[in-house]
Amino acid sequence: MLWLSGATAVGKSTVGYEVYSQVVRAGVPAAYVDLKQIGALRPAADDDPGRHHLKAHNLAAIWAGHREAGARFLVVSGDADGDETVRSYADLLPGTALTVCRLHAGPAALAERVAQRGGGHGPAIPGDGIRGLDADGLHRIAEQAAREAAALDRAGAGDLRVDTDGRSVHDVVGQIRALIGGQLGPSSSPFP
């Protein structure tokens, strides 16, 4: 399992779906899950404000079904605010090798991506709280995303860190492919 994490608007879903697409094109039975989509519950429970408990249980059930159907590789995109959060998911996925790749972008790139999403650019993401916001709302989201990115950097979250500033999705995925192949070894890498 490859988990793409990072700050708001860093490109988790876009990069994650491209990784998934390339794995499938390479002939590996694979699945893709966006954690935001399997945790869309409002309001969040008081004891699970990030809905990680809900999402972890849903992910475990979804992955079990996909594995039963023949999937060998899972790409997940979604927030992972630290190693403790990741462990709570991993505990429900026994026998699944997990690599967390944190995507990183600087404040200017995050602000640009937030503005693009706010203006309706890119794929429509159900439940996207950014699309259609006014300039003040977009500015607040961009500032929050920059704080998230800095906090994730300070925490050293994830197994891998990939910078996305000024890079195309294909460049980022190429670096992830190279890193994952090295992490998993040639016999178990999902990439040819």
JOTAVEN-V937589 format. One record per residue. SS is DSSP state (H for helix, E for strand, C for the rest). NEAR is the number of other ideal C-beta (glycine too) atoms within 10 Angstrom. D_CENTER is the distance of its C-alpha to the mean C-alpha in Angstrom with 1 decimal. Layout:
SS_NEAR_D_CENTER + SS_NEAR_D_CENTER
//
This chain:
C_18_11.5 + E_26_8.8 + E_26_5.6 + E_32_3.2 + E_24_3.9 + E_28_6.7 + C_25_9.2 + C_20_9.9 + C_28_10.4 + C_26_9.1 + C_23_7.8 + H_26_4.1 + H_21_5.8 + H_20_8.8 + H_23_8.0 + H_26_6.2 + H_18_9.3 + H_20_11.6 + H_26_10.9 + H_23_11.7 + H_14_14.6 + H_20_16.0 + H_25_15.9 + H_16_17.8 + H_10_20.1 + C_14_20.9 + C_9_22.3 + C_16_19.9 + C_14_19.5 + E_22_15.7 + E_21_13.5 + E_20_10.3 + E_22_9.0 + E_20_7.1 + C_26_7.7 + C_19_9.3 + H_15_11.7 + H_19_12.8 + H_22_13.6 + C_13_15.5 + C_12_18.6 + C_6_20.8 + C_6_22.3 + C_14_20.2 + C_10_22.4 + C_6_24.1 + C_6_23.2 + C_14_19.4 + C_9_18.6 + C_12_14.8 + C_19_15.2 + H_22_13.5 + H_16_16.7 + H_17_16.6 + H_25_13.0 + H_23_13.7 + H_15_16.9 + H_18_15.7 + H_23_13.1 + H_16_16.1 + H_12_18.3 + H_16_16.2 + H_20_15.7 + H_12_19.4 + H_11_20.4 + H_18_18.5 + H_16_19.9 + H_8_23.3 + C_9_23.0 + C_9_22.5 + C_16_18.8 + C_13_18.5 + E_24_14.9 + E_23_11.7 + E_25_8.3 + E_27_5.6 + E_25_2.4 + C_23_3.6 + C_20_6.2 + C_24_8.0 + C_15_11.2 + C_14_13.0 + H_15_14.3 + H_9_16.2 + H_19_13.4 + H_20_11.9 + H_11_15.5 + H_15_16.0 + H_25_13.5 + H_17_15.0 + C_10_18.4 + C_16_18.0 + C_18_16.9 + C_7_20.1 + C_5_20.7 + C_13_17.1 + C_12_16.3 + C_15_12.9 + E_16_11.4 + E_21_8.7 + E_26_8.1 + E_23_7.8 + E_25_8.1 + E_19_11.3 + C_23_13.6 + C_14_17.0 + H_16_18.4 + H_12_20.1 + H_22_17.2 + H_28_15.2 + H_19_18.4 + H_14_18.9 + H_23_15.5 + H_24_16.1 + H_18_19.6 + H_14_18.7 + H_23_16.5 + H_21_19.4 + C_13_21.8 + C_11_20.3 + C_10_19.0 + C_16_16.1 + C_9_15.1 + C_8_16.1 + C_15_13.4 + C_8_15.5 + C_11_15.8 + C_16_14.7 + C_12_16.6 + C_22_16.8 + C_14_18.7 + C_12_22.4 + C_18_22.5 + C_8_25.6 + H_9_25.7 + H_8_26.0 + H_14_23.0 + H_20_20.8 + H_15_22.3 + H_12_21.4 + H_21_17.8 + H_23_17.7 + H_14_19.6 + H_15_17.3 + H_23_14.2 + H_21_16.5 + H_14_17.4 + H_18_13.9 + H_23_13.4 + H_14_16.8 + H_13_16.4 + H_23_13.4 + H_13_15.6 + H_8_18.6 + H_12_17.0 + C_10_15.9 + C_19_12.7 + C_22_11.2 + C_16_13.2 + E_17_12.5 + E_16_12.2 + E_21_12.2 + E_13_13.9 + C_23_13.2 + C_13_16.4 + C_10_18.9 + C_16_17.1 + C_10_16.5 + H_14_13.5 + H_11_15.8 + H_12_16.7 + H_22_13.2 + H_21_12.6 + H_13_16.2 + H_16_15.6 + H_23_12.7 + H_18_15.2 + H_11_17.9 + H_17_16.2 + H_21_15.0 + H_15_18.5 + H_11_20.1 + H_15_18.2 + H_16_18.9 + C_8_22.3 + C_9_23.6 + C_5_24.7 + C_12_21.3 + C_17_19.0 + C_23_17.6 + C_17_18.7 + C_12_22.5
//
